[in-house]
């Protein structure tokens, strides 16, 4: 049957797809040979030229080969932990990819990402080792294309194991809701590690998932490369023309285990043998010969060309130098300098208005800045941080989202990779749990894993703090959790001047910044706040340096380290202590990560005493870090052991009496200071 002519398929496209499939297969066979040979006689995962696990996609070539003819370099692709066929299909540099797999300095990520974390910004390709994590960034990249009026396409790959991930379904919803140019590919190889698809989902066809999101879908049976091409062609045309997303599910298979060394006790012994009998590469080869698109000699030349390219890539990788051990310390943060001093004192503003003003000014000067989150549009944000922005910039740049935190916060990484500077709001820091994967594993690590090639200029705003009776799920602080993750910066303003300056600094930073504002400092009319948080704010733009603390009251007798709400408690306590002849110095950290060790140590050198005060939990928190700095680096200057006041290790109680009993206070500070030095 003359399929190609009948379907209007160009012969050169089919030959390119065939070449791509052959190259993907031979590449994995070569990588597998190197991987296994180096680990004999006993399998040792840490031995040999290729460290770690190895996930191969041999057999799945049809799912991605179409990209070699239907996608452009400036289209974005986000793949999975089994990424080689997708990377090759997108045209990722084979030399650098092989070097990365071998952990070499010349690799795509200079040996920092490995085979599950390949980043090629020239080809706009990325992948990750977390199931389902490819979908949110693809949505973000697609949103960027739509905002800019481009006809680009974003593609996200996932296996059948990702079908039941919340990230997948949230991303499907956002893509359909916003009519984004994104294609979701489900590679159903029947096994999510060892669990068969029939035991994980009740779907008859994976493509049926699209029905719940009013999204068109295509089902490709039998690992058919021609039908996959036709389905993808229709989806790409749909996306480029502005008609929105498509879900394509393809029944495919993997010839090898979940990872190399997998005993594969879970699948029938003859399964792979039966699959290989209908190998898609052989089937496509036969079809090409039958329809006389190429001769046997031409096919052989294509295959030899692929082998030569693979041999060259392996030689390049093997000849490349290994990174030095201290190379591990580079590429955690992108460099940047953005200090801008104010010229006027301005006028008094509450924090919520100062934050909104800073965002507005950055959005005016930089069209790549946008804000996204729940109730941030017409409502202006639950805590007022986006007041007036929706009216000024409209629904495209101040975007209300569904309650889909993992999707829209995960999307920010795709937006950033596509050149935007997104600000996304996590309404309460207590909701961190539903979105920690994209923050911890992607937003924080992409710059490092890409070897400094993919910047993540993202601001995540979130409300912290208690004191108003909202109990254990809406009153936590938790900034040490974010601060614990390498690659993130964490800022916590205590007043309206710093609130605006830190917001502008965070937006301009090329690194992800967690911007945490205390609800009790925002100056909202319906919530009590200390008047000391409302200070003069210059009208023009200015920055407050991230990583630099401020001495808000000088003193000689004791150093009080504070942040956010506890700054005001410390200042109030210092006024009272003065009456007893105790001259306290109060430090407002302003930035939790990176913490300003120098300011703390210089103050201790002068006073000889240190008290750390924080609203977060006592154990493993900021007070622990401050005491560690004092004890390790300032021990010789201390006259007695540092002390702390923090929230006890209990969930935040609802009762007013119990909550106030647990919170830090100026009274507790006064009592502790007197115990230390009187």
Secondary structure as GFF3:
##gff-version 3
##sequence-region A 1 678
A	DSSP	alpha_helix	3	7	.	.	.	ID=ss1
A	DSSP	alpha_helix	11	37	.	.	.	ID=ss2
A	DSSP	alpha_helix	62	65	.	.	.	ID=ss3
A	DSSP	alpha_helix	67	70	.	.	.	ID=ss4
A	DSSP	beta_strand	76	79	.	.	.	ID=ss5
A	DSSP	alpha_helix	84	90	.	.	.	ID=ss6
A	DSSP	alpha_helix	94	101	.	.	.	ID=ss7
A	DSSP	beta_strand	119	120	.	.	.	ID=ss8
A	DSSP	beta_strand	125	127	.	.	.	ID=ss9
A	DSSP	alpha_helix	134	148	.	.	.	ID=ss10
A	DSSP	beta_strand	154	159	.	.	.	ID=ss11
A	DSSP	three_ten_helix	160	162	.	.	.	ID=ss12
A	DSSP	alpha_helix	166	177	.	.	.	ID=ss13
A	DSSP	beta_strand	182	188	.	.	.	ID=ss14
A	DSSP	beta_strand	191	192	.	.	.	ID=ss15
A	DSSP	beta_strand	195	196	.	.	.	ID=ss16
A	DSSP	three_ten_helix	197	199	.	.	.	ID=ss17
A	DSSP	three_ten_helix	206	213	.	.	.	ID=ss18
A	DSSP	beta_strand	216	220	.	.	.	ID=ss19
A	DSSP	alpha_helix	225	240	.	.	.	ID=ss20
A	DSSP	beta_strand	246	251	.	.	.	ID=ss21
A	DSSP	alpha_helix	271	276	.	.	.	ID=ss22
A	DSSP	alpha_helix	280	290	.	.	.	ID=ss23
A	DSSP	alpha_helix	296	319	.	.	.	ID=ss24
A	DSSP	three_ten_helix	325	329	.	.	.	ID=ss25
A	DSSP	beta_strand	347	349	.	.	.	ID=ss26
A	DSSP	alpha_helix	351	365	.	.	.	ID=ss27
A	DSSP	beta_strand	369	373	.	.	.	ID=ss28
A	DSSP	alpha_helix	389	397	.	.	.	ID=ss29
A	DSSP	beta_strand	398	400	.	.	.	ID=ss30
A	DSSP	alpha_helix	405	417	.	.	.	ID=ss31
A	DSSP	beta_strand	421	428	.	.	.	ID=ss32
A	DSSP	three_ten_helix	429	435	.	.	.	ID=ss33
A	DSSP	alpha_helix	436	437	.	.	.	ID=ss34
A	DSSP	pi_helix	438	443	.	.	.	ID=ss35
A	DSSP	alpha_helix	446	449	.	.	.	ID=ss36
A	DSSP	beta_strand	459	464	.	.	.	ID=ss37
A	DSSP	alpha_helix	479	483	.	.	.	ID=ss38
A	DSSP	beta_strand	489	491	.	.	.	ID=ss39
A	DSSP	alpha_helix	496	508	.	.	.	ID=ss40
A	DSSP	beta_strand	513	518	.	.	.	ID=ss41
A	DSSP	three_ten_helix	519	521	.	.	.	ID=ss42
A	DSSP	three_ten_helix	531	533	.	.	.	ID=ss43
A	DSSP	beta_strand	535	537	.	.	.	ID=ss44
A	DSSP	beta_strand	550	553	.	.	.	ID=ss45
A	DSSP	beta_strand	558	562	.	.	.	ID=ss46
A	DSSP	alpha_helix	565	579	.	.	.	ID=ss47
A	DSSP	beta_strand	584	588	.	.	.	ID=ss48
A	DSSP	beta_strand	591	593	.	.	.	ID=ss49
A	DSSP	alpha_helix	597	607	.	.	.	ID=ss50
A	DSSP	beta_strand	610	617	.	.	.	ID=ss51
A	DSSP	alpha_helix	622	633	.	.	.	ID=ss52
A	DSSP	three_ten_helix	635	637	.	.	.	ID=ss53
A	DSSP	beta_strand	643	647	.	.	.	ID=ss54
A	DSSP	alpha_helix	656	662	.	.	.	ID=ss55
A	DSSP	alpha_helix	666	677	.	.	.	ID=ss56
###
